[in-house]
Amino acid sequence: MSKPLKDHICEEQLFSSIFRTHSKNLHDFLYYKFGSQLNPQDKMQEAFVKLWENCAKIPQNKAKSFLFTTANNLMLNEYAHQKVVLRHRMIQPKHTTNINPEFILEEKEYKAKLEKAIAGLTEAQRVAFLMNRVEGKRFKEIAQLLDISTKAVEKRIYGALKKLRQDIDEL
Amino acid sequence: MNKEDLIQKWLDHNLNPRELEAFKQLKDYPNLIKLDQGLIGFKADTINEDDAFKNVLKSIDSLKKKPNKLFATLSKIAAILVIAFGIYFYTSTLDTTTYTIASQQKSIVLPDASQVQLNAVSTITFNKSNWKSSRNLVLHGEAYFKVAKGKKFDVKTNLGTVTVLGTQFNIKQRNDYFEVTCYEGKVAVNSKTKQIILLPGDTFLIIDGNYIATEKENVSHPSWLINKSTFRSIPFREVIAEFERQYNVSVEFSDFDGSQNFTGDFIHNDIETALKSITLPLQLKYSKTDNIIRLKRE
């Protein structure tokens, strides 16, 4: 019976909880899809502001898709179809004890290859794959976020893995 | 379990311990783990949720303020409109006054298309907004009326009220001189001392409170409309007063009192001819300096 109360999200507490649930996923989605050039955090925040403006019209269970669609559109407005290249940050290896220069060089080469290979993936593959590998999300979660079937996610991710390995071998 | 299934399950983070062992035995394992390690470098920037949420709330607050601003502007506009409308309403219900100075005539059309011709040094006042319900106007001086048919039409003067229903008439009220001439229709005159109904050609004349009977006149409009003042047995001082109004001069005389009657006319556009017209019949001489005219017996 309490359902109608939660039917719209103009209440600040509910809005806050929606923010906590979706802000990171939304930001990550934007990042993997469009890269960091177009400032995914700004777009994420803007999408939430828009959600608030329309809070009376949007039921709670539609909030997620509204956020993702809105943020995606905000990005597309700016996105001039340039190729998205995700930057690889050099991560300090855990075992810093016995690194030889050869190993470092090898690592560097591998990362460059990886960067190129990732850039070669389709947008759909890249988003699903990185959410899965980097953010550690399961197929089902990604499927929910992107509003597609688990099977489709599986296909994208597996396809991405195959293509990556192939490209890395060739490079 | 074949290799592909294992890799799929690995990808889905869904290997049980036994499967994990099997997965580790795959010859692809080192390769996959290396790839997986490498991918960590692509991790999205971490965001500070609290800061981000504060930013969102801040933008929302600034949005909330906008409607207030809009409301403020709207209320300003509304206030201006109210004031403007108030002024309009106030002024539109005010009386309209038209006046003429010496040697000037004016023609006025009233809201019901009645026409008024105002002679020199005269004032007329009426109210536009309730003209439909009451056709009332106040006259000081002389005016010729051509009244459109309709309800009662009242002209108030200091010396009496003239009531008509749709007609043409002339009213002249100067100091203690009150003259009403009817040219068409019927005119009711209500002065302090006398009530009378005038028919076309009739003239009602009161000078210094005395009613003076006059003959029927057969003209269609007062002569001043064609720039001529006509008098029939009118005291000479009234003639001179009219002369002063038409030419904007002052006329002085000392060796007669101006009470003798004058019959005749003078025109409004030639002062020499006009002076002759009023002096010759009474055998007077005139001299003119600037705007002062002196009359003397011959």
Contacts between the chains, C-beta under 8 A, distances in Angstrom:
chain1	res1	chain2	res2	distance
A	16	B	53	6.8
A	19	B	49	7.5
A	19	B	52	7.9
A	19	B	53	5.3
A	19	B	56	6.8
A	20	B	49	6.6
A	20	B	53	7.9
A	23	B	47	7.0
A	23	B	49	5.7
A	23	B	52	6.0
A	23	B	53	7.3
A	24	B	47	6.7
A	24	B	49	6.9
A	27	B	44	6.6
A	27	B	45	8.0
A	27	B	47	5.3
A	28	B	44	4.6
A	31	B	44	3.8
A	31	B	45	6.8
A	32	B	44	6.6
A	36	B	45	6.6
A	40	B	44	7.5
A	40	B	45	7.9
A	41	B	45	7.3
A	41	B	47	5.4
A	41	B	52	6.5
A	44	B	47	7.6
A	44	B	52	7.0
A	45	B	52	5.8
A	45	B	55	5.2
A	45	B	56	5.1
A	45	B	59	7.0
A	46	B	59	7.8
A	48	B	56	4.6
A	49	B	56	5.8
A	49	B	59	4.6
A	49	B	60	5.9
A	49	B	63	7.0
A	52	B	56	7.5
A	52	B	60	5.0
A	52	B	63	7.7
A	53	B	63	6.6
A	86	B	42	5.1
A	87	B	42	7.9
A	88	B	38	7.8
A	88	B	41	4.2
A	88	B	42	6.0
A	89	B	41	5.2
A	89	B	42	7.9
A	89	B	43	7.5
A	90	B	41	7.1
A	91	B	40	6.3
A	91	B	41	5.3
A	110	B	34	7.4
A	110	B	38	6.1
A	111	B	38	6.2
A	111	B	41	6.4
A	114	B	35	7.5
A	114	B	38	4.8
A	114	B	39	7.2
A	114	B	41	7.7
A	118	B	42	6.7
A	130	B	39	7.1
A	130	B	42	5.9
A	132	B	11	6.3
A	132	B	12	7.9
A	133	B	11	7.9
A	133	B	36	6.2
A	133	B	39	4.7
A	134	B	39	5.7
A	134	B	40	6.3
A	134	B	42	5.7
A	134	B	43	5.0
A	134	B	44	7.3
A	135	B	43	7.8
A	135	B	44	7.6
A	136	B	13	6.5
A	138	B	12	5.6
A	138	B	13	5.5
A	138	B	14	7.0
A	139	B	11	7.7
A	139	B	12	4.9
A	154	B	8	6.8
A	154	B	11	7.9
A	154	B	12	7.4
A	157	B	11	5.5
A	158	B	7	7.6
A	158	B	8	6.3
A	158	B	11	6.6
A	161	B	7	7.3
A	161	B	11	6.7
A	161	B	35	7.9
A	164	B	35	6.6
A	165	B	31	6.9
A	165	B	35	6.9
A	168	B	35	7.3
